[in-house]
């Protein structure tokens, strides 16, 4: 999975439209193999991002869980700690 696509489910506050769109954009970029489509492919690329963003929002709206919502700030601190550990290991190799 693309590391820049972050989990969006079960957060307080819920994922924003911008976060959903960014995840859809990263997915389409990964699948298409390009970060910027050619002029000939731009419409297909844009439509794919919009369709995936819509499907993602629908999925997030329909998912249910008994787990308490995750706090965005706490999860961000955990992610930074994991990244620091990962990069410390890779630079010492």
C-alpha positions in Angstrom: 0.0 0.0 0.0 1.2 3.5 -0.7 2.6 5.0 2.5 1.2 8.4 1.8 -2.4 7.0 1.9 -3.4 7.2 5.6 -6.2 5.3 7.3 -9.3 7.5 7.5 -11.7 5.4 9.5 -12.7 5.9 13.1 -11.1 9.2 13.9 -12.5 12.1 15.9 -13.2 14.4 14.2 -14.1 12.4 11.1 -12.0 12.5 7.9 -12.5 15.7 5.9 -13.4 15.9 2.3 -9.8 17.1 1.6 -8.4 14.0 3.3 -10.7 11.8 1.3 -9.7 13.5 -1.9 -6.0 13.4 -1.1 -6.2 9.6 -0.5 -8.1 9.1 -3.8 -5.6 11.2 -5.6 -2.7 9.2 -4.2 -4.4 6.0 -5.1 -5.0 7.1 -8.7 -1.4 8.3 -9.0 -0.1 5.0 -7.8 -2.3 2.9 -10.1 -1.7 5.2 -13.1 2.1 5.3 -12.5 2.2 9.0 -12.8 1.7 12.0 -10.6 0.5 14.2 -13.4 -1.4 12.9 -16.3 -0.8 14.0 -19.9 -3.4 16.3 -21.5 -4.9 13.3 -23.3 -5.5 11.5 -20.0 -6.4 14.4 -17.7 -10.1 13.9 -17.9 -10.0 10.2 -17.2 -7.5 10.8 -14.3 -9.8 13.5 -12.8 -12.9 11.5 -13.2 -11.2 8.5 -11.5 -10.1 10.6 -8.5 -13.6 11.9 -8.1 -15.2 8.5 -8.4 -12.8 7.0 -5.9 -13.2 9.9 -3.5 -17.0 9.4 -3.6 -16.7 5.7 -3.1 -14.3 6.3 -0.2 -16.7 8.8 1.5 -19.6 6.3 1.1 -17.5 3.5 2.6 -16.4 5.7 5.6 -20.0 6.7 6.2 -21.2 3.1 6.3 -18.4 1.5 8.3 -19.3 0.6 11.9 -17.1 -0.3 14.8 -17.3 -0.8 18.5 -13.8 0.6 19.0 -13.5 4.1 20.5 -12.6 6.8 18.0 -8.8 7.4 17.6 -7.5 10.8 18.5 -5.7 12.5 15.5 -3.1 14.1 17.6 -2.2 10.9 19.5 -2.0 9.0 16.3 0.2 11.7 14.7 2.7 11.4 17.6 2.8 7.6 17.2 3.4 7.9 13.5 6.3 10.4 14.0 7.8 8.0 16.6 7.6 5.1 14.1 9.1 7.2 11.3 12.0 8.3 13.6 12.7 4.8 14.5 12.5 3.5 10.9 14.8 6.3 9.6 17.2 5.8 12.5 17.6 2.1 11.6 18.0 2.8 7.8 20.6 5.5 8.3 22.7 3.2 10.6 22.7 0.3 8.1 
